[in-house]
């Protein structure tokens, strides 16, 4: 290096430029890379469903074919039914909320409530009435319901790409795992496969369990809003499905949003929604979650919150959803691999 300082400096510069170019390429492809990771996680989450079909008499091949057909049916249903309904619900909600706010202002309880809250209630209502009319807010609602992009068109494109990848990953799941395992040194392969299979199965159970809980929450929320007459019930229920995929805070967030919208509709509706959502939260915490998630890996609440915050900061709602299963896998590695190794003398 001392004899050829120019050569050394040239090589270092080329290395730095190469690293910068690689980083820029990865950054530009971040959305695609993230979609691939998300499709892979969905595949891991679908594996328990494949195993369920196998336990009920299907061969592995037919179980995979059945799951793929279910994905295709879901995709067709989203395109032909869900998307038009979302657009209709957004339009209805945007038109209904200003009318609901005006009606609420005319009711006798609003002035008393606003005075009792020192003007906070009026400020919140005015903010909601103003924000809901903005185009960017409408776009955010539409994209948030699906989870990707800043518009419905981008969301559909991303969702279709992820669905196709998921179908491919489901069909080649076993072959992909076998190929990956062959990259491990033969002397360590059996141990690696044992831990990897346990991690994948536990994370898959965790993901499928969260989907089941979110689906129950979504159906319950939609029915509750329909019974109380709150506008945009289907859209809010759909949003509840994606938000409640985040443990601990998901149900709380949806409860707050549903209660506020219900109170804008009428005080009676708001009170009913609040009471029944609080009841549901207790049922979910002490009955549904222990039964559905009994075989899944346990994640401390603090880890869930930190993972959701970090993933949401990087990639929004989808990032929060993916970050939690990653944390589940890491926790399983710590409890199954790291801790036992520390206990050995």
Secondary structure, DSSP 8 states (H G I E B T S, - for coil): --S-HHHHHHHHHHHHHHHHHHHHHHHHTHHHHHHHHHHHHHHHHHHHHHHHHHHTT--HHHHHHHHHHHHHHHHHHIIIIIHHHHHHHHHHHHHHHHHHHHHHHHSHHHHHHHHHTTTHHHHHHHHHHHHTTSHHHHHHHHHHHHTSSSSHHHHHHHHHHHHHHHHHHHHTHHHHHHHHHTTS-HHHHHHHHHHHHHHHHHHHHHHHHHHHHHHHHHHHHHHHHHHHT-TTHHHHHHHHHHHTTSTTHHHHHHHHHHHHHHHHH-HHHHHHHHHHHHHHHHHIIIIIHHHHTTTS----HHHHHHHHHHHHHHHHHHHHHHHHHHHHHHHHHIIIIIHHHHH--
